[in-house]
Amino acid sequence: MSESNLMEEQERPSVNWAVTAVLGLTFLAAVTVVPWYGIVYGYNGWSWLFFGIFAVLNGIGIGSGYHRLWSHRTYEAHPLLKWFLAVMGGMALQNSIIVWSARHRVHHRDVDDNDKDPYSIGRGFWFAHIGWMLKDYPSGEVDYSIVRDLEKDPVAAWQHRWYWTLVWATNLGVPLLLGWLTGDVLGMFLLAGVARLVVNHHVTFFINSLAHMWGRQPYTDENSARDQHFLALITYGEGYHNYHHLFQSDYRCGIRWWHLDMNKWFISTCALLGLVKNRKRAPMFKVLRARLNMDFKNAQRKLEQGGVSTRLREQLEIEYAQFVDTIKEWQRLQMDRVQVGRQKLAERIETETASFTSRYRDLEKSLKLQHKRIVLLTAQVMQQPF
């Protein structure tokens, strides 16, 4: 073998046979044995019930636990809730909290970098969806230095140490026990065990693949992440991915009350029960600023194509100048607030805080009204002939 061929062979990633076998065999069983058993013998109501319960709880374990609690630290959870999320997330068989979070943090830090992002969409749908796990790619190596905080978390550390025991107990032991109790051991194992596991796998994988290909970019076009209502529906709210990539410290992915974000609702419900505190939200002004910035970008793209009336061009220029002035006013307000915060006169701080709140709300209202105007203007621009 020549030296060049030897180097190429050494650089070529080796197949991860353990992961390939698990993902391949479970998927094969889910599309062959599971439907065959249902047609020949049928599944009882208990099997369907626990399939649904475990599918939702695993989705919450990954979304509310692995993702929003441990990866991004968007809220603080009571120990009882953390134990629950660690068990349900582990049952989803997507590696331990520490390993999952390490890769996810790198994904956010180096998103779309084909050499660093573990599941970069730049390498294609298949790679981002599942291919990145089937071989030992350098980009998929776990950097434990990025999760030192989680290594100190007793729940995350316990789950990492006993991960495989947890996996076998929840994916094999629990379905078999429930099947024995309800009178259909094999049916319960196939539906609430195998089929549920495959569904949860690909629901999560769709975030790495489809959520970086399909949908809108209302907040940023600096990365490939998209917002898509249908994906949000089937991924427990994780499909509002464009927002999440820009405001990753927000405990919500869908920020509107009607957004289909089950994990947001779960976290909020737990907050009402006293199990969650210190939920983080992105400042509304920053959210509105990002959305308006994209509005102007989209309008500018149309302007560059030509065929837009002078009147519309002038209106957009006026709106953009107002937008810039609003941003400058917000920046001045931020600086004033810092100055007041440095002073030690408590009475003045209390008075000024009320004033700042009022001024912030006025700026937010200004951006909301401007967004409505820009939407109408953009619609007129898009109707202009080329």
C-alpha positions as CSV (number, residue, x, y, z in Angstrom):
1,M,0.0,0.0,0.0
2,S,1.4,3.4,-1.0
3,E,2.0,6.1,1.6
4,S,-0.9,8.3,0.2
5,N,-3.3,5.4,0.4
6,L,-2.2,4.5,3.9
7,M,-2.8,8.1,5.1
8,E,-6.2,8.1,3.4
9,E,-7.1,4.8,5.1
10,Q,-6.0,6.3,8.5
11,E,-8.1,9.4,8.0
12,R,-11.2,7.5,7.0
13,P,-13.6,7.3,10.0
14,S,-14.3,3.8,11.2
15,V,-17.9,2.4,11.4
16,N,-19.5,2.6,14.9
17,W,-20.9,-0.9,14.8
18,A,-22.7,-0.6,18.2
19,V,-24.7,2.4,17.2
20,T,-25.2,1.1,13.7
21,A,-26.6,-2.2,15.0
22,V,-28.9,-0.5,17.5
23,L,-30.4,2.0,15.1
24,G,-30.5,-0.4,12.2
25,L,-32.1,-3.4,14.0
26,T,-34.7,-1.3,15.9
27,F,-35.7,0.5,12.8
28,L,-35.9,-2.8,10.9
29,A,-38.1,-4.4,13.6
30,A,-40.3,-1.3,13.7
31,V,-41.1,-1.5,10.0
32,T,-41.5,-5.3,9.8
33,V,-42.1,-7.2,13.0
34,V,-44.2,-4.4,14.6
35,P,-46.8,-4.2,11.8
36,W,-46.8,-7.9,11.2
37,Y,-47.6,-8.6,14.9
38,G,-50.4,-6.0,14.8
39,I,-51.9,-7.5,11.7
40,V,-51.7,-11.1,12.9
41,Y,-52.4,-10.8,16.6
42,G,-53.3,-7.1,17.2
43,Y,-52.3,-4.8,20.1
44,N,-54.4,-4.3,23.1
45,G,-55.4,-0.9,24.5
46,W,-52.7,-1.0,27.2
47,S,-49.9,-1.4,24.7
48,W,-51.2,1.6,22.7
49,L,-51.7,3.6,25.9
50,F,-48.1,3.1,27.1
51,F,-46.7,3.6,23.6
52,G,-48.3,7.1,23.8
53,I,-47.3,7.8,27.4
54,F,-43.7,6.8,26.9
55,A,-43.3,8.6,23.6
56,V,-44.5,11.9,25.1
57,L,-42.5,11.4,28.3
58,N,-39.3,10.6,26.4
59,G,-39.9,13.7,24.2
60,I,-40.2,15.8,27.4
61,G,-37.1,14.1,28.9
62,I,-35.0,15.1,25.9
63,G,-36.6,18.5,25.1
64,S,-37.2,19.9,28.6
65,G,-34.4,17.9,30.2
66,Y,-31.4,17.2,28.0
67,H,-32.0,20.2,25.8
68,R,-33.4,23.1,27.7
69,L,-32.3,22.3,31.3
70,W,-28.9,20.8,30.9
71,S,-27.6,21.9,27.5
72,H,-28.7,25.5,27.7
73,R,-29.5,26.0,31.4
74,T,-32.6,28.0,30.6
75,Y,-34.3,27.3,34.0
76,E,-33.6,25.7,37.4
77,A,-35.4,22.5,38.3
78,H,-36.2,20.9,41.6
79,P,-34.2,17.7,42.3
80,L,-37.3,15.5,41.9
81,L,-38.0,17.0,38.4
82,K,-34.3,16.5,37.5
83,W,-34.4,12.8,38.4
84,F,-37.6,12.4,36.4
85,L,-36.2,14.1,33.3
86,A,-32.9,12.1,33.6
87,V,-34.8,8.8,33.7
88,M,-37.2,9.7,30.8
89,G,-34.4,11.2,28.7
90,G,-32.2,8.1,29.3
91,M,-35.0,5.9,28.2
92,A,-35.0,7.6,24.8
93,L,-31.6,6.0,24.2
94,Q,-29.7,9.1,22.9
95,N,-26.7,8.8,25.1
96,S,-26.2,10.3,28.6
97,I,-27.0,13.9,29.5
98,I,-23.3,14.8,29.6
99,V,-22.5,13.4,26.2
100,W,-25.6,14.7,24.5
101,S,-25.2,18.2,25.9
102,A,-21.5,18.3,25.0
103,R,-22.2,17.7,21.4
104,H,-25.2,20.0,21.3
105,R,-23.2,22.9,22.8
106,V,-20.6,22.4,20.1
107,H,-23.4,22.3,17.5
108,H,-24.6,25.7,18.6
109,R,-21.1,27.1,18.9
110,D,-20.0,25.9,15.4
111,V,-23.3,25.5,13.6
112,D,-22.9,24.7,9.9
113,D,-19.1,24.3,10.2
114,N,-18.7,21.0,8.4
115,D,-15.4,20.3,10.3
116,K,-16.7,21.1,13.8
117,D,-20.5,20.8,13.9
118,P,-21.2,17.2,14.9
119,Y,-24.3,17.1,12.7
120,S,-23.8,19.9,10.2
121,I,-26.5,20.1,7.6
122,G,-23.8,21.3,5.2
123,R,-22.9,17.6,4.8
124,G,-26.4,16.7,3.6
125,F,-29.7,15.5,5.0
126,W,-28.5,11.9,5.7
127,F,-25.4,13.0,7.6
128,A,-27.3,15.5,9.8
129,H,-30.2,13.1,10.4
130,I,-28.4,9.9,11.3
131,G,-25.1,9.4,9.3
132,W,-23.0,11.4,11.8
133,M,-23.6,8.7,14.4
134,L,-22.8,5.7,12.2
135,K,-19.1,6.4,12.0
136,D,-16.5,7.9,14.4
137,Y,-16.1,11.3,12.7
138,P,-13.7,13.7,14.3
139,S,-16.5,16.3,14.6
140,G,-18.5,13.9,16.7
141,E,-15.8,13.4,19.4
142,V,-17.0,14.4,22.8
143,D,-15.3,17.5,24.3
144,Y,-15.9,17.1,28.0
145,S,-14.2,20.4,28.7
146,I,-17.4,22.1,27.5
147,V,-19.6,20.4,30.1
148,R,-17.6,20.8,33.3
149,D,-20.7,22.3,34.9
150,L,-22.7,19.1,34.2
151,E,-20.0,16.8,35.5
152,K,-20.6,18.6,38.9
153,D,-24.4,18.1,38.6
154,P,-25.1,15.1,40.9
155,V,-28.1,13.9,38.7
156,A,-26.3,14.3,35.4
157,A,-23.2,12.6,36.8
158,W,-25.2,9.7,38.2
159,Q,-27.1,9.2,35.0
160,H,-23.8,9.2,33.0
161,R,-22.3,6.6,35.3
162,W,-25.3,4.3,35.3
163,Y,-26.5,5.1,31.8
164,W,-26.5,1.6,30.3
165,T,-28.2,0.1,33.4
166,L,-30.9,2.7,33.0
167,V,-31.3,2.0,29.3
168,W,-31.8,-1.7,29.8
169,A,-34.1,-1.3,32.8
170,T,-36.4,1.2,31.0
171,N,-36.4,-0.2,27.5
172,L,-36.5,-3.9,28.3
173,G,-37.4,-4.3,31.9
174,V,-40.3,-1.8,32.0
175,P,-42.1,-2.9,28.8
176,L,-41.8,-6.6,29.7
177,L,-43.1,-6.0,33.2
178,L,-46.0,-4.0,31.9
179,G,-46.7,-6.6,29.3
180,W,-46.8,-9.3,31.9
181,L,-49.2,-7.2,34.0
182,T,-51.5,-6.5,31.1
183,G,-51.5,-9.9,29.4
184,D,-49.4,-9.3,26.3
185,V,-45.7,-9.3,26.9
186,L,-44.5,-9.4,23.3
187,G,-47.1,-6.8,22.1
188,M,-46.2,-4.4,24.8
189,F,-42.5,-4.9,24.1
190,L,-42.9,-4.3,20.4
191,L,-45.2,-1.3,20.6
192,A,-44.2,0.5,23.8
193,G,-40.6,-0.6,23.6
194,V,-39.3,-0.9,20.0
195,A,-41.8,1.2,18.0
196,R,-41.8,4.0,20.6
197,L,-38.0,4.0,20.7
198,V,-37.7,4.4,16.9
199,V,-40.3,7.2,16.8
200,N,-38.5,9.1,19.5
201,H,-35.2,8.7,17.8
202,H,-36.3,10.1,14.5
203,V,-38.4,12.9,16.1
204,T,-35.1,14.2,17.6
205,F,-33.1,13.5,14.5
206,F,-35.5,15.7,12.5
207,I,-34.4,18.7,14.5
208,N,-30.8,18.1,13.3
209,S,-31.9,17.6,9.7
210,L,-35.3,18.9,8.5
211,A,-35.2,21.9,11.0
212,H,-32.1,23.1,9.2
213,M,-33.6,22.7,5.7
214,W,-37.4,23.3,5.8
215,G,-39.2,26.4,7.1
216,R,-38.9,30.1,7.6
217,Q,-36.1,32.3,9.0
218,P,-38.0,35.1,10.7
219,Y,-35.2,36.0,13.2
220,T,-31.8,35.3,11.5
221,D,-30.3,34.0,8.3
222,E,-26.8,33.8,9.8
223,N,-27.2,30.0,10.2
224,S,-29.3,27.3,8.6
225,A,-31.9,26.8,11.4
226,R,-35.6,27.2,10.4
227,D,-39.0,27.6,12.1
228,Q,-41.7,25.2,11.0
229,H,-45.1,24.7,12.7
230,F,-45.5,21.1,11.6
231,L,-42.1,20.1,12.8
232,A,-42.9,21.8,16.1
233,L,-46.0,19.7,16.4
234,I,-44.2,16.4,16.0
235,T,-41.1,17.4,18.0
236,Y,-42.8,18.7,21.1
237,G,-42.0,22.3,20.2
238,E,-38.4,21.9,19.1
239,G,-39.3,22.8,15.5
240,Y,-39.1,26.6,16.2
241,H,-35.4,26.2,15.6
242,N,-34.6,29.6,13.9
243,Y,-35.7,31.4,17.1
244,H,-33.9,28.9,19.3
245,H,-30.5,29.2,17.5
246,L,-30.6,33.0,18.0
247,F,-32.0,33.0,21.5
248,Q,-30.7,29.7,22.9
249,S,-30.9,30.8,26.6
250,D,-34.7,31.2,26.3
251,Y,-36.6,28.3,27.9
252,R,-39.1,28.7,25.1
253,C,-38.7,27.8,21.5
254,G,-42.2,28.9,20.5
255,I,-42.6,32.3,22.1
256,R,-46.2,33.0,21.1
257,W,-48.9,31.6,23.3
258,W,-50.4,29.6,20.5
259,H,-47.1,28.2,19.3
260,L,-47.1,24.4,19.5
261,D,-44.4,24.1,22.1
262,M,-45.2,21.2,24.5
263,N,-41.9,21.5,26.4
264,K,-42.6,25.2,27.1
265,W,-46.0,24.3,28.5
266,F,-44.5,21.5,30.5
267,I,-41.9,23.7,32.0
268,S,-44.4,26.4,32.8
269,T,-46.8,23.9,34.4
270,C,-43.9,22.7,36.6
271,A,-43.2,26.3,37.5
272,L,-46.8,26.6,38.8
273,L,-46.2,23.5,40.9
274,G,-43.1,24.9,42.4
275,L,-40.7,22.5,40.6
276,V,-39.2,25.1,38.3
277,K,-37.8,28.6,38.9
278,N,-35.7,31.3,37.2
279,R,-37.0,30.6,33.7
280,K,-35.0,32.7,31.3
281,R,-36.6,34.7,28.5
282,A,-34.9,36.7,25.7
283,P,-35.6,40.4,26.1
284,M,-38.6,41.3,23.9
285,F,-36.8,44.3,22.4
286,K,-34.0,42.0,21.1
287,V,-36.6,39.6,19.7
288,L,-38.4,42.4,17.9
289,R,-35.1,43.9,16.7
290,A,-34.1,40.6,15.2
291,R,-37.5,40.1,13.5
292,L,-37.4,43.7,12.0
293,N,-33.8,43.2,10.9
294,M,-34.9,40.2,8.8
295,D,-37.9,42.2,7.5
296,F,-35.6,44.8,6.2
297,K,-33.2,42.2,4.8
298,N,-36.0,40.5,2.8
299,A,-37.2,43.9,1.5
300,Q,-33.7,44.8,0.5
301,R,-33.3,41.6,-1.5
302,K,-36.4,42.6,-3.5
303,L,-35.1,46.1,-4.0
304,E,-31.9,44.8,-5.4
305,Q,-33.9,42.9,-8.1
306,G,-35.3,46.1,-9.4
307,G,-38.8,47.0,-10.6
308,V,-39.8,48.6,-7.2
309,S,-41.5,52.0,-7.3
310,T,-39.7,55.1,-6.0
311,R,-42.4,55.7,-3.5
312,L,-42.0,52.3,-1.9
313,R,-38.2,52.7,-1.8
314,E,-38.5,56.0,0.0
315,Q,-41.0,54.6,2.5
316,L,-38.6,51.7,3.3
317,E,-35.7,54.1,3.7
318,I,-37.7,56.2,6.1
319,E,-38.7,53.1,8.1
320,Y,-35.2,51.9,8.2
321,A,-33.9,55.3,9.5
322,Q,-36.6,55.1,12.2
323,F,-35.5,51.6,13.1
324,V,-31.9,52.7,13.4
325,D,-32.9,55.6,15.7
326,T,-34.9,53.2,17.9
327,I,-31.9,50.9,18.3
328,K,-29.7,53.9,19.2
329,E,-32.3,55.0,21.8
330,W,-32.4,51.5,23.3
331,Q,-28.5,51.5,23.5
332,R,-28.5,54.9,25.2
333,L,-31.1,53.6,27.6
334,Q,-28.9,50.6,28.4
335,M,-26.0,52.8,29.1
336,D,-28.1,55.1,31.4
337,R,-29.3,52.1,33.3
338,V,-25.7,50.9,33.9
339,Q,-24.8,54.3,35.2
340,V,-27.7,54.4,37.6
341,G,-26.9,50.9,38.7
342,R,-23.5,52.0,39.7
343,Q,-24.9,54.7,42.0
344,K,-25.6,53.7,45.6
345,L,-28.7,55.9,46.2
346,A,-31.4,53.3,46.6
347,E,-34.2,55.8,46.3
348,R,-33.0,57.0,43.0
349,I,-32.5,53.5,41.7
350,E,-36.1,52.6,42.5
351,T,-37.4,55.8,40.9
352,E,-35.2,55.3,37.8
353,T,-36.1,51.6,37.4
354,A,-39.8,52.6,37.0
355,S,-38.8,55.2,34.4
356,F,-36.6,52.7,32.5
357,T,-39.4,50.1,32.4
358,S,-41.8,52.7,30.9
359,R,-39.2,53.7,28.3
360,Y,-38.4,50.1,27.4
361,R,-42.1,49.4,26.9
362,D,-42.4,52.5,24.7
363,L,-39.5,51.2,22.5
364,E,-41.0,47.7,22.3
365,K,-44.3,49.2,21.3
366,S,-42.6,51.3,18.6
367,L,-40.9,48.1,17.1
368,K,-44.2,46.2,17.2
369,L,-46.0,48.9,15.3
370,Q,-43.1,49.2,12.8
371,H,-43.1,45.5,12.2
372,K,-46.7,45.7,11.2
373,R,-46.0,48.5,8.8
374,I,-43.0,46.7,7.3
375,V,-45.1,43.6,6.7
376,L,-47.5,45.7,4.8
377,L,-44.8,47.5,2.9
378,T,-43.0,44.2,2.1
379,A,-46.2,42.8,0.8
380,Q,-46.5,45.7,-1.6
381,V,-42.9,45.4,-2.6
382,M,-43.3,41.7,-3.4
383,Q,-46.3,42.5,-5.6
384,Q,-44.2,44.8,-7.7
385,P,-43.3,43.4,-11.2
386,F,-39.7,42.6,-12.0
